[in-house]
Amino acid sequence: MSTLETQRTIEEAIDTLAGDERFLPELKGGSRKQKFESAKEILTTTDKIIKSYLRVSRDNGRVVRIPAYRIQHNNIAGFYKGGIRFSETVNEEEVENLAILMTLKNALHRLPFGGAKGGVVINPKQYSDRELYEVSKKYVQRFARDIGPEQDIPAPDVGTNEKIMDWMVGEYKTIHPGQNYLGSFTGKSIENGGAKGRREATGKGTYFSYCWLVHHWLKHWEAVEQNWPSSIHRQQFEVLKTLHDRSKEGNAIRVAVQGFGNVGSVAALEAAQCTRLNNQVVAVSDQYVTLYHEQGLDLKRLAQFTGGKGTLPSSEEELKMAGIKATLLPREAVLTLDVDVLVLAAIENQITTDNMDQVKAKVLVEGANAPITQVADSFLHQQGCVVIPDILANAGGVIVSYLEWKQDRVTQLYTEQEVFEEMYEHMAHTFQQVFEAYVRKGLKSIRQTCYLQAVKRLVTLLYRHGKLY
């Protein structure tokens, strides 16, 4: 989804809330209309867009000027929070849209954060460690006045990791001597105050969102089987019931995963190792290739080959070297394979009007941010597909980031088991609220239900804080 599409979806959610007189019933007539219009202006407008250029010396002696961004959308729910991505595709509109999505995601999951996002226009694979260290330091120097543990708390995103967060924390500490610095960034290494399990959290949460729906929520849908809000609700129920029954009978649910980085590789391993559902991961992809094997891929060997870097074997020689049986396909083939479940864990705008009618998966899980455009999402929904949207599915990372930020404030460490238990409990509570509203109220899509829940919390806070005029 683009920034404009996201803003329109927010406006639609606010219009729905305005028409429900049970929500903020004390607001009446013209005053009610005016205050909800005010909420639209606030939530579709970004608080601050900061752009700078990082001057960095390359190893060859050349000095380059690299565009960098920190965009803060809204902080009515708490301090700004959002990742920093290093990618040559970074641009202002992308970062702003991701900042808005962070505001909605944090609100949906009841976290005490607003939304922000950062980006640096580089391909980190083309930079040495020394150069990346300089980029990381310069980023903190440029945005030092706008970030901090009680202002704006960045985290890793595409192209960044715990090493880069550690470097950034070190620079923040140098710039702000004597101040609390551990909570200035999350996603740090465990030795530097990071939370155990943070790297795996987004992938685990992404898989959990699908597993919870098929394994746990199905019985709630069965309770309203004779009184479906719409034919699409019935079709979606049948999709999930088919998968559940197939698994229970000992037959495999065929899963494909786009992206084999921190999110995709973990989600794929979770699917393959799941004891509740009989999954078979038949395809994975990265930016170069799709690997397909009808009998299921050896994910442990693939993970060993990639070494956490996300680059899969892309030739017959590399497949033989890795000991992997697979067919090499074009990278985009993963999106249209004949599978049951498709996990989208790469980048945005992957399923569009160009390929939406070729998608065969009936359950799509957005592990990445905005991988399905608005038109494609509507099309898939009308086909009876179950699309678990990004702000619902991929929140494991920010939930664990919240736990990391909290433990840094009280200097009391969580165990890995405690981290995942709290993350799953938090996500399950959100899922329960979302799908209860979606089925019981007959809302038009799962995505719209998520936006409605998030916007409802934000509008309530804006009203209680006296921000609506």
Sequence and secondary structure as in RCSB ss.txt:
>XXXX:A:sequence
MSTLETQRTIEEAIDTLAGDERFLPELKGGSRKQKFESAKEILTTTDKIIKSYLRVSRDNGRVVRIPAYRIQHNN
IAGFYKGGIRFSETVNEEEVENLAILMTLKNALHRLPFGGAKGGVVINPKQYSDRELYEVSKKYVQRFARDIGPE
QDIPAPDVGTNEKIMDWMVGEYKTIHPGQNYLGSFTGKSIENGGAKGRREATGKGTYFSYCWLVHHWLKHWEAVE
QNWPSSIHRQQFEVLKTLHDRSKEGNAIRVAVQGFGNVGSVAALEAAQCTRLNNQVVAVSDQYVTLYHEQGLDLK
RLAQFTGGKGTLPSSEEELKMAGIKATLLPREAVLTLDVDVLVLAAIENQITTDNMDQVKAKVLVEGANAPITQV
ADSFLHQQGCVVIPDILANAGGVIVSYLEWKQDRVTQLYTEQEVFEEMYEHMAHTFQQVFEAYVRKGLKSIRQTC
YLQAVKRLVTLLYRHGKLY
>XXXX:A:secstr
  HHHHHHHHHHHHHHHHH TTSSTT  HHHHHHHHHHHHHHHTS SEEEEEEEEEE TTS EEEEEEEEEEEE 
TTSBEEEEEEE TT  HHHHHHHHHHHHHHHHHTT SB EEEEEE S GGGS HHHHHHHHHHHHHHHGGG BTT
TEEEEE TT  HHHHHHHHHHHHHHSTTS  GGG SS  GGGT  TTHHHHHHHHHHHHHHHIIIIIHHHHHTTT
TS SSHHHHHHHHHHHHHHHHHHTT  EEEEEE  SHHHHHHHHHHHH SSS EEEEEEE SS EEE TT   HH
HHHHHHTTS     SHHHHHHHT   EEE GGGGGSSS SEEEE S S  B TTTGGG   SEEEE SSS B HH
HHHHHHHTT EEE HHHHSTHHHHHHHHHHHHHHHT    HHHHHHHHHHHHHHHHHHHHHHHHHTT S HHHHH
HHHHHHHHHHHHHHTT   
